[in-house]
Amino acid sequence: MKRMLPDPTFYPSPALAAEAPAEGLAYVALLASGENGKTDALGVVDTDPTSASYGRLVGQVDFPHGGNELHHFGWNACSSHLCPWAPNAHAERRYLVVPGTSSSRIHVVDTKPDPRNPTLVKVIEGDEVMAKTGYAAPHTVHCGPDGIYLNALGAPDGNGPGGIFMLDHDTFEVKGKWEHDRGPQHLAYDFAWHLGQDTIVTSEWGTPNMVKDGVNPELLLGGKYGHSLHVWDMKKRRHLKEIDLGAEQQMALELRPAHNPTRAYGFVGVVISLKDLSSSIFLWYLDRRNGDGPGEWKAKKVITIPAEPADPADLPPLLKGFEAVPPLVTDINLSVDDRFLYVSCWGTGELRQYDVSDPFNPVLAGSVRLGGIVRRTAHPRMPATPLNGGPQMVEVSRDGRRVYVTNSLYSPWDAQFYPDGIRGWLAKLDVGRTGGLALDHRFLLEFEDGLRPHQVRLQGGDASSDSFCFS
């Protein structure tokens, strides 16, 4: 039955989202290799600090298979359904859509009637996804005003091109490929939109064959991984412009657009520079300085994070010859008020916070060390125990006061950079009212049975799962 009123977790503006009640639960993708009989799962974590089970796993729905390589799942519906042109403002934020990059399966999980005990209600098999879209390896889910958008890394044969396809947000029927004219775009990774500018921006990683076995040194040193952004007309579904960041900027991954729909800019993280092993953040923006026309989309590097010297004995084989550990920026997130950008340095084991009130001139406002290839910085809850992995996926609460981080990237890449194995953990950090980061000493959840946590989604929405039509 349709709702008579919009879902109360849909927020007309970023400011109203920030004023909403705090999340009581977090949903976490849990990855299993399947080799020990364990299957992938979606975990439920208590995030209420007044609860006796705070920081603990309080629910879990097991999936039929392991080895799916679950990645960036999302809600079936969200605040974008309040846009005036949305076809169904009375949808409900109820289902989590969980893609498997290795299997091409899509899992649909119902979080009601009991949010602590979600249920798996549908599995769309990979063969159906590939047959109806021409794509394989789905990776990221975003709920849009006219349906559920997913991106895929490539084609069923493991090569390119990758791109975007859609599901119906009520029936979860696979609706097919999104693009009408892709232009020169071939590689794919993330996507983001500026609804007020009728624009989608996509980024690049590599085809399934380029990434499934880990970093390929020949491809990396040859500058063959993704290093461009692509700008699209959202309504006409056609490619408008390629913005090349430079072949030395390898793997342009996570995109985070400004939440305020009047602000035509966003940030993208670049994993590694071939010049000096640094990581970087680029700002993409709509330059309107040349008159009253539509403007021109451009990009500019605004943050550089250097590699750190290291003893080769402490480095995995892939890095020994460089005698340094690269930051490996693998995720970024932008607070709902567009003030703070969070940057996870999975290699060096650091979460950085930048004040981006002026997006062209970010200022480092906070930093916390946790794990890392070399440092293995311990958590204050277990100060004598070195942590492996590092801050990887990062999620921010609607009010910007809490940040959640997990430590697993992608199974073959985990094995390359942390060859002793990823022991999965989820940590929480608190944010000061004027900035700054502090680890919550009570909150460190370690996962058993070899399960490795990846994406986190917060009950009622979070900084990276909602887009708004009103400022």
Buried (B, 14 or more C-beta within 10 A) or exposed (E): EEEEEBBEBBBBBBBBBBEBEBBBBBBBBBBBBEEEEBBBBBBBBBBBBEEEEBBEBBBBBBBEBBBBBBBBBBBBBBBBBBBEEBEBBBBBBBBBBBBBBBBBBBBBBBBEEEBBEBEBEEBBEBEBBBEBBBBBBBBBBBBBBBBBBBBBBBBBEBBBBBBBBBBEBBEBEBBEBBBEEBBEBBBBBBBBBBBBBEBBBBBBBBBBBBBBEBBBEEBBEEEBBBBBBBBBBBEEBEBBBEBEBBEEBBBBBBBBBBBBBEBBBBBBBBBBBBEEBBBBBBBBBBEEEEEEEEBBBBBEBBBEBBBBEBEEEEBBEBBEEBEBBBBBBBBBBBBBBBBBBBBBBBBBBBBBBBBBEEBEEBEEBBBBBBBBBBBBBBBEBEEEEEBBBBBBBBBBBBBBBBBBBBBBBBBBBBBBBBEEEBBBBBBBBBBEEEBBBEBBEEBBBBBEEBBBBBBBBBBBBBBBBBBBBBE
